[in-house]
Amino acid sequence: MSHLRIVPSKPALVLEGAEKSVIATDMHIGFETSLATNEIFIGRNSSINETIAEISEIIDSERPDSLILLGDIKSSIKSISRNEWDEVPLFFEEIKKKCHIVLIPGNHDANIARLVPDEVSMISSTGMVQDNILLTHGHTMPSENFSHVDKIVMGHVHPVFFDEESVLNGQRVWISLKTSKENIFPNKSGEIEITIMPSFNKYFYATRKRKYKKSISPIVEKIKDISSARIVTLDGTIIGDESMISQVL
């Protein structure tokens, strides 16, 4: 049976079973293009170098067999920006030197096959199953073919904690919750655990909820009841439970 654990102080998971994988999501490489249209500039190539360095550090520390990316590697939705033509291939070329890469495309990854080296395994956007765990981006409903799983790991939503009176306001967080399985798979009973990963891109945050553009997930929209939940900061501090879900979703 596979086991999940959070990489300390990093927006990444380790999946350990027959093989070992690091999981990350929502890089949004090339996002500077959209910021520049609003006259916000963070420096040419600075974020892609940071992303490569941070992922490399995790891989060097954990020594996984593979890196599983849960989508939204690029930032533009329907097109490929000038930044993405350069930076997405650079990311893959550098990281594939360290371990095998598996890509589950997200809603921002249209035409990404044109940017991905042959050595990268790109699979269906519906996700992949490892033992009892479904790994998916989160922008589509899981197929009934996956109804045997009891855990879902997803990204897409970019959870951020909002409380303007707290020093944690605007921080990326992990969400782990349990809900009725029939919400996701109508023909099944029991509970399912859903882990929502924080965005790997550290620039995706806000300090006022009304200023934050939340991604809508059909999985999250189907959750009608939550039996329990944990909200956890990147450094591992538990800061809330199911009563605080409205502050992060």
Secondary structure, DSSP 8 states (H G I E B T S, - for coil): --EEEE-TTSS-EEEESSSEEEEE----BTTHHHHHTTT----TTHHHHHHHHHHHHHHHHH--SEEEE-S--BS-SSS--HHHHHHHHHHHHHHTTTSEEEE---TT-TTGGGGS-TTSEE--TT-EEETTEEE--SSS---GGGTT-SEEEE-SS--B---TTSTTTT-BEEEEEEEEGGGTSTT--SEEEEEE---S-TT---SSGGG------HHHHH----SEEEEEETTS-EEE-GGGGGGT-
